[in-house]
Amino acid sequence: MKNNTIKRLTAVTVIIGIVNLIIAALFVLRLPDTVPTHFDASFVCNGTGSRWLGIMLPIVVLAIFPLGLLITSKSKNIEKNIKPLTIILLFIEVMLIAVSWFILIVMDSGAQLGDKIEGSFTLFVPLMIGFIFIITGNYLPTVRQNKNLGIKLPWTLKNERCWDVTHRFAGKVWVAAGLLTLAGTAVLWLTGTGSDTASIILIFVPTTFAIVIPTVYAYLHRND
């Protein structure tokens, strides 16, 4: 990806971040001074705080793309990794925008301490995780050896061949984990059985699957 393209993408993401921050600030201005800011696993409000906490994540969104590029600018194989890095950073920015507005909407719920917010909010996190696994898994096989992006294990960092085969394999595993998570989310939503316990299991099982299997695979191929 050419430098001019990166510069344009950076400018576009910063502009999107600024617009998102302005809209979020205007939204916050219409909220009461004190809003619900913390909930337990059952979405029962157990904490309140300033409405201005709602713009913290939009501020992060503003910086995530240029900061991510800056941090990895001196990384090994950065020229080869710039495309997957850019795609992943763009995806993270989109996800953070979605999460920030989810938080703002919850802040606007009017919930008081002890109030439970009704709705399928427990499925929001596994839904996001499913998409993260699928998008990242698609680009893992293209990531070349470095210390900032990818599956950084002692064996993959020491052995470039181990890095390559592990990331090709892990890409398939992560996509499968993402599809499994989305399928489970859809089933729970359609059947109306999206309990807190089911949501936690739906997060824990595919995530464990996506971490443990590539790690074992890398160990087995450490001497390739």
Buried (B, 14 or more C-beta within 10 A) or exposed (E): EEEEEBEEBBEEBBEBBEEBBEEBBEBBEEBEEEBBBEBEEEBBBEEBBEBEBBBEBBBBBBBBBBEBBEEBEEBEBBEBBBBBBBBBBBBBBBBBBBBBBBBBBBBBBEBEEEBEBEEEBBBBBBBBBBBBBBBBBBBBBBBBBBEBBBBEBEBBBEBEEBBBBBBEBBBBBBBBBBBBBBEBBEEBEEEEEBEEEBBBBBBEBBBEBBBEBBBEBBBEBBEB
